[in-house]
Amino acid sequence: MSRSKPIVGMWFTLIALSVAISMTGFTPQAYEPLFGMWPTAVVVWLIVALFFDWVVQSTGLGAVQVAVILALTQILGLEVGGVMMEGMAFGDALITAGFKMLFWVFPGGVYSWLSD
């Protein structure tokens, strides 16, 4: 049960970040989530938090280190590829990369803080 507190803490942090970002107007184009916007977000962030816990437990690395690795992996695969192969605007790629870092590192820090 000692791992449930950091998992739940990370999950709530991801949900809080989603709510905060949704109020800023930095939202993608219109789409139709599977269960509606917020129920889908809750389910997706729970899956992400459980995956993150599995990676931390499997590798033995620190939570923030895992968060940075996962964020950089996404950035290299999507933003760098988008700029170099799809003509994505560099500024848009930087903004998206910043949000990816925020959505991995901040909740990873909460996970680390609650793991003690």
C-alpha positions in Angstrom: 0.0 0.0 0.0 3.0 2.3 0.3 2.9 3.0 -3.5 -0.7 4.0 -3.6 -0.1 7.4 -2.1 2.4 8.6 -4.8 0.3 7.1 -7.5 -2.9 8.9 -6.4 -0.9 12.1 -5.8 0.5 12.0 -9.3 -2.9 11.2 -10.7 -4.5 14.2 -8.9 -1.7 16.4 -10.1 -2.2 15.4 -13.7 -5.9 16.1 -13.4 -5.3 19.5 -11.7 -2.8 20.4 -14.5 -5.4 19.4 -17.1 -8.1 21.6 -15.5 -5.6 24.5 -15.2 -4.5 24.2 -18.9 -8.1 23.8 -20.1 -8.9 27.3 -18.6 -6.1 29.0 -20.5 -7.3 28.4 -24.0 -4.3 26.3 -24.9 -6.5 23.4 -26.1 -6.1 21.4 -29.3 -8.6 21.4 -32.1 -12.0 19.9 -31.5 -12.1 16.2 -31.0 -14.5 13.6 -29.5 -13.1 11.8 -26.4 -14.2 8.3 -25.8 -16.2 8.9 -22.6 -16.5 12.6 -22.7 -13.8 15.1 -21.9 -13.3 14.8 -18.1 -14.1 11.1 -17.6 -11.7 10.2 -20.3 -9.0 12.5 -18.8 -9.5 10.8 -15.4 -9.1 7.3 -16.9 -6.1 8.3 -19.1 -4.2 10.0 -16.3 -4.8 7.0 -14.0 -3.3 4.8 -16.7 -0.3 7.2 -17.1 0.2 7.2 -13.3 0.2 3.4 -13.1 2.6 3.2 -16.1 4.9 5.7 -14.5 4.9 3.8 -11.2 5.7 0.6 -13.1 8.6 2.3 -14.9 10.0 3.7 -11.6 9.7 0.3 -9.9 11.1 -1.6 -12.8 14.1 0.6 -13.4 15.0 1.7 -9.9 15.7 5.2 -11.2 14.4 8.3 -9.4 10.9 9.5 -10.2 12.1 12.8 -11.6 14.8 11.2 -13.7 12.2 8.8 -15.2 9.9 11.8 -15.8 12.6 13.7 -17.7 13.5 10.6 -19.7 9.8 10.0 -20.7 9.3 13.6 -21.6 12.5 13.8 -23.7 11.5 10.6 -25.5 8.1 12.1 -26.4 9.7 15.4 -27.5 12.4 13.7 -29.6 9.8 11.4 -31.3 7.0 14.0 -31.9 8.3 17.6 -31.8 11.7 17.1 -33.3 10.2 14.8 -35.9 7.4 17.2 -36.5 9.7 20.1 -37.1 12.1 18.2 -39.3 9.8 16.0 -41.3 6.3 17.5 -41.2 7.0 21.2 -41.3 5.7 21.9 -37.8 6.5 25.5 -36.7 9.5 25.6 -34.4 7.6 27.9 -31.9 4.7 25.5 -31.7 7.1 22.6 -31.1 8.8 24.5 -28.3 5.5 25.3 -26.6 4.3 21.7 -26.9 7.7 20.4 -25.6 7.3 22.7 -22.6 3.9 21.3 -21.8 5.2 17.8 -22.1 8.0 18.6 -19.7 5.5 20.2 -17.3 3.1 17.2 -17.5 5.9 14.7 -16.8 8.3 16.5 -14.4 5.8 18.2 -12.1 3.7 15.1 -11.4 6.9 13.1 -11.2 8.1 15.4 -8.5 4.9 15.0 -6.6 5.3 11.2 -7.0 8.8 11.5 -5.6 7.8 13.7 -2.8 5.0 11.4 -1.7 7.2 8.3 -2.0 9.1 9.0 1.2 
